[in-house]
């Protein structure tokens, strides 16, 4: 695997996180019905997508902290 420039990676992550926060803030103005309605059968609603991303973050962030601490 190619060596990754960590400063560049974390800088990009910061920008992405800021965009996610902005999007979430704008979505607060939308109705619950809109956010909970899937666009088509078998597709996820906006709320389902955010919940999925949030739940995986709760798994991966502690795993990364554990790896950094050397407690594999």
N, C-alpha and C positions, 0 to 999 in steps of 0.2 A: 504494500500500500504506500502511496505517495505521502511524503511528510506534509503535514498540514501546518500552515501558519496560524498559530493559536490567536495572535492578536487580531488578525484579519477575520478569523472565524467568529470570535467573541464580539467584534465590532458589528459584523453582519447580524449576529444573533440579537444584539441590542436593538438594531434597526427593525428587525422582524418582530421582536416583542413589542416595540413601540407601535408598530402597525397593528398588531393584534389588539392591543389596548385601545387604540383609536377605533378600530372596528367594533369591539365590544361596547364601547361607550356610545357609538352611533346606534347600535342595535337596541340599546335601552329605550329608545324612542319608538320602537316598533311594538305592535301588539303581541300578546302572548300567543294568540291564535296563529298569526303569521309565522312566528318563530318556531312554533311547535308543529306546523303543518309540513309534511314531506312534499317535495315538488312533484313526485310521481310515486306510484306503487313500487315498493322495494328500495326507494331512495331514503336517505336520512334527512331529517329536518335540521335547521340551523342549530337548534338547541341540542339535538343528538350529537352533531359534529363537535360542538364545543365541549359537551360533557365527556365525549370519548377522548378528546385531546387532553382535557383536564385530568381525567382518571389515569391516563398513561403517564402524564407528567408526575403524578403522585407516586407512581411506581419507579420511573426512571431516575428522577432526581435523587431519592435516597440511595439508589443503586450506584449512581455516579459518585455521590459523597463517600459511600463505603469504599469504592474502588480507589478514590483519591487518598483515603486514609490508610489504604493498604490492607483492608480487611476483606479481601476477596472471599 
